[in-house]
């Protein structure tokens, strides 16, 4: 039996050890390459999704990032990218739910989150996010436009006018900003300023094309402001320009009002009848025609125009008052008394509502202005915004019966307590 020479066994062991080290190193290199390839594939998928978003194809981006998340469900960047894609495809509630989980790491994410709230008409939730976008990007024209719209809807009209003015001073945004500025000025009761601002818009964009509102709406809004300033002839010209762009019952109604203000009764009635051809149920138009007939002494025509409105007259002051006037012309004392009682009752409610509107305009940040605005949002069917507002208000006034009743109605999406119950003396 032969015996290994001295030093042979240790050499074999050393060679075996080096082979193991070499194979281990090779395995590590291979593993590293695999990991690098996987990471590169992951990054390629996310890059592709980001590229699709930037190129205006959020649906394709959503498909790519959703496929990626099937195998990487906890990937934070991918989840944020999915939330942004959801926002851009109009799936606002899903986007909001995802952003509430992952947050927003970039200005693009903050903006997409705000836009999801805008899509849901959750103005008060979008507002602080848009303010954050503007802190990071002061020259973001889209965010400035959006925050102005939010402020108008929330009744923050002075702030809206300021951001609209800022937008109008940005290159390429003058007309877009001026449209919002004019709307804010009109709502603030500054009709003279609004008229001047609308005129600047018309000078910049005579055909009204390319703005955030259609041409007919721009011309009608300007006409309404001119009419409120007693400029009937200029208002007529603007309403006719609106009708040339697209006829609407609303514009025909205001055209009739402008002719009536200029004492052109025949033209006024023609315009109102045109409005009824487009919208036979138009209540203000029936009232205008009845009023005109009463003034002309044509009681038969007035009666015919008012006949469809008798049920509405039970809850609308102007209509009830027209019934009272018609009865007076007919010397029907019993009917005069009946409609006078109803009109007096409705006038008090009308005056109350007008005072509330004034408080909302003059003191937009006050407690009661916000309660009234929550009621307004709910009456318009925007339950989400109404709920966002009323919950905090209800916590601040646990003993106020109207606030608690309103909060309960909004939670149940049921009948609202009458606005006349709002304690106007506390305003």
URJOLIN-V539478 format. One record per backbone hydrogen bond with DSSP energy under -0.5 kcal/mol. CO is the residue of the C=O (numbers start at 1). NH is the residue of the N-H. If there is no record, write none. Layout:
co-><CO:CO>
nh-><NH:NH>
This chain:
co-><5:5:7:8:9:10:11:12:13:14:15:16:17:18:19:20:21:22:23:24:25:26:27:28:29:30:31:32:33:34:35:36:37:38:39:40:41:42:43:44:45:46:47:48:49:50:51:52:53:57:58:59:60:61:62:63:64:65:66:67:68:68:72:74:75:76:77:78:79:80:81:82:83:84:85:86:87:90:91:92:93:94:95:96:97:98:98:99:106:107:108:109:110:111:112:113:114:115:116:117:118:121:122:122:123:124:125:126:127:128:129:130:131:132:133:137:139:140:141:142:143:144:145:146:147:148:149:150:151:152:155:156:157:158:159:160:161:162:163:164:165:166:167:170:173:174:175:176:177:178:179:180:181:182:183:184:185:186:189:190:191:192:193:194:195:196:197:198:199:200:201:205:208:214:214:215:216:217:218:219:220:221:222:223:224:225:226:226:227:230:231:232:233:234:235:236:237:238:239:240:241:242:248:249:250:251:252:253:254:255:256:257:258:259:260:263:264:265:266:267:268:269:270:271:272:273:274:275:275:279:282:283:284:285:286:287:288:289:290:291:292:293:293:294:297:298:299:300:301:302:303:304:306:307:309:311:312:312:315:316:317:318:319:320:321:322:323:324:325:326:327:328:331:332:333:334:335:336:337:338:339:340:341:342:343:344:345:346:347:348:349:350:351:352:353:354:355:356:357:358:359:363:366:367:368:369:370:371:372:373:374:375:376:377:378:381:382:383:384:385:386:387:388:389:390:391:392:393:395:397:399:400:401:402:403:404:405:406:407:408:409:409:418:419:422:423:424>
nh-><8:9:11:12:13:14:15:16:17:18:19:20:21:22:23:24:25:26:27:28:29:30:31:32:33:34:35:36:37:38:39:40:41:42:43:44:45:46:47:48:49:50:51:52:53:54:55:57:56:61:62:63:64:65:66:67:68:69:70:71:71:72:75:76:79:80:81:82:83:84:85:86:87:88:89:91:90:92:95:96:97:98:99:100:101:101:102:103:110:111:112:113:114:115:116:117:118:119:120:122:121:123:125:126:127:128:129:130:131:132:133:134:135:136:137:140:141:144:145:146:147:148:149:150:151:152:153:154:156:155:157:160:161:162:163:164:165:166:167:168:169:169:170:173:177:178:179:180:181:182:183:184:185:186:187:188:190:189:191:194:195:196:197:198:199:200:201:202:203:204:205:208:211:217:218:219:220:221:222:223:224:225:226:227:228:229:229:231:230:232:235:236:237:238:239:240:241:242:243:244:245:246:252:253:254:255:256:257:258:259:260:261:262:264:263:265:268:269:270:271:272:273:274:275:276:277:278:278:279:282:286:287:288:289:290:291:292:293:294:295:296:297:298:297:299:302:303:304:305:306:307:308:309:310:313:314:315:316:317:320:321:322:323:324:325:326:327:328:329:330:332:331:333:336:337:338:339:340:341:342:343:344:345:346:347:348:349:350:351:352:353:354:355:356:357:358:359:360:361:362:363:366:370:371:372:373:374:375:376:377:378:379:380:382:381:383:386:387:388:389:390:391:392:393:394:395:396:397:398:400:401:404:405:406:407:408:409:410:411:412:413:414:421:422:424:426:427>
